[in-house]
């Protein structure tokens, strides 16, 4: 019997944690608490497992001007929880990195933002 590739994911969110290639009899040894697995050839940050139907799906893309909400926005190490589309203003003009995490079904992205009031 040849090894099979699996995606191990968080049951609650669908975020893929790792790819595992092993015999079917050994996959349970690779799964921790709160995790599950599906047979899948793809297991990267660009995909997630839909907890409803347990299928691997591509993560959705978005722009800084149209963030999926709710989401977490990180600026200079500080986390901001957004429930509506934010506008970005800063005390000092300059270039800022804005990281966005909107959950497993969306890509986690970092945007370069030039603030020139």
C-alpha positions as CSV (number, residue, x, y, z in Angstrom):
1,X,0.0,0.0,0.0
2,X,1.5,3.4,-1.0
3,X,1.4,6.5,1.3
4,X,-1.4,9.0,1.0
5,X,-1.2,12.8,1.4
6,X,-3.4,14.4,4.0
7,X,-4.2,17.9,5.2
8,X,-4.4,18.2,9.0
9,X,-6.6,21.2,10.0
10,X,-8.2,22.9,12.9
11,X,-11.8,21.6,13.3
12,X,-13.2,24.9,14.4
13,X,-11.7,27.2,11.8
14,X,-10.7,25.0,8.9
15,X,-7.1,26.4,8.9
16,X,-4.7,23.9,7.5
17,X,-1.9,23.2,10.0
18,X,0.3,20.8,8.0
19,X,0.5,18.3,5.2
20,X,1.3,14.7,6.1
21,X,2.2,11.8,3.8
22,X,1.8,8.4,5.4
23,X,-0.1,5.2,5.3
24,X,-3.8,5.4,6.2
25,X,-3.2,3.3,9.3
26,X,-0.9,6.0,10.7
27,X,-2.7,9.3,10.1
28,X,-4.5,9.3,13.5
29,X,-1.1,9.6,15.1
30,X,-0.5,12.9,13.3
31,X,-3.8,14.5,14.5
32,X,-3.9,16.4,17.8
33,X,-6.8,17.7,20.0
34,X,-9.2,19.9,18.1
35,X,-7.8,18.8,14.8
36,X,-9.0,16.5,12.0
37,X,-7.7,15.5,8.6
38,X,-8.9,15.0,5.0
39,X,-7.2,13.3,2.1
40,X,-5.8,16.1,0.0
41,X,-2.9,16.8,-2.4
42,X,-2.9,20.5,-1.4
43,X,-2.0,21.8,2.0
44,X,-0.8,25.4,2.1
45,X,-1.7,28.8,3.4
46,X,-3.6,29.4,0.2
47,X,-6.2,26.8,1.0
48,X,-8.5,25.8,3.9
49,X,-10.9,23.0,4.8
50,X,-14.5,24.0,4.9
51,X,-15.7,22.5,8.2
52,X,-19.2,22.1,6.8
53,X,-18.4,19.7,3.9
54,X,-14.8,18.9,4.8
55,X,-13.5,19.8,1.3
56,X,-10.3,21.7,0.6
57,X,-11.0,25.1,-1.0
58,X,-8.9,28.0,-2.1
59,X,-8.7,31.0,0.3
60,X,-10.5,34.1,-0.9
61,X,-8.6,37.2,-1.8
62,X,-9.3,40.8,-0.9
63,X,-7.9,44.4,-1.0
64,X,-7.1,46.8,1.7
65,X,-10.0,49.0,0.5
66,X,-12.5,46.1,0.8
67,X,-11.5,44.0,3.8
68,X,-13.6,41.0,4.8
69,X,-15.1,41.8,8.1
70,X,-14.9,40.9,10.9
71,X,-11.2,40.7,10.8
72,X,-8.1,41.4,12.9
73,X,-5.7,44.1,11.7
74,X,-2.2,44.3,13.1
75,X,-0.2,47.6,12.9
76,X,3.2,47.9,14.5
77,X,2.4,44.8,16.6
78,X,-0.9,46.1,17.9
79,X,-4.1,44.1,17.2
80,X,-7.3,45.9,16.2
81,X,-10.5,44.0,15.8
82,X,-12.6,45.4,12.9
83,X,-16.3,44.8,12.5
84,X,-16.7,47.3,9.7
85,X,-14.4,48.6,7.0
86,X,-11.7,50.7,8.7
87,X,-10.1,53.9,7.5
88,X,-6.4,54.2,8.3
89,X,-4.9,57.4,9.8
90,X,-1.6,57.9,11.6
91,X,0.0,60.6,13.7
92,X,3.0,60.7,11.4
93,X,3.2,60.5,7.6
94,X,5.1,57.5,6.4
95,X,5.0,53.9,5.2
96,X,3.2,51.4,7.4
97,X,2.7,47.7,7.1
98,X,-0.8,46.5,7.8
99,X,-1.4,42.8,8.4
100,X,-4.9,41.3,8.0
101,X,-6.2,38.0,9.4
102,X,-9.9,37.4,8.5
103,X,-10.0,33.7,9.3
104,X,-9.0,30.5,7.5
105,X,-11.3,31.1,4.5
106,X,-9.4,34.3,3.5
107,X,-5.7,34.8,2.7
108,X,-3.6,36.3,5.5
109,X,-2.1,39.3,3.9
110,X,0.4,42.2,4.6
111,X,-0.2,45.5,2.8
112,X,2.3,48.4,2.5
113,X,0.4,51.6,3.2
114,X,1.7,55.0,2.4
115,X,0.1,57.6,4.8
116,X,0.4,61.1,3.3
117,X,-2.3,63.3,4.9
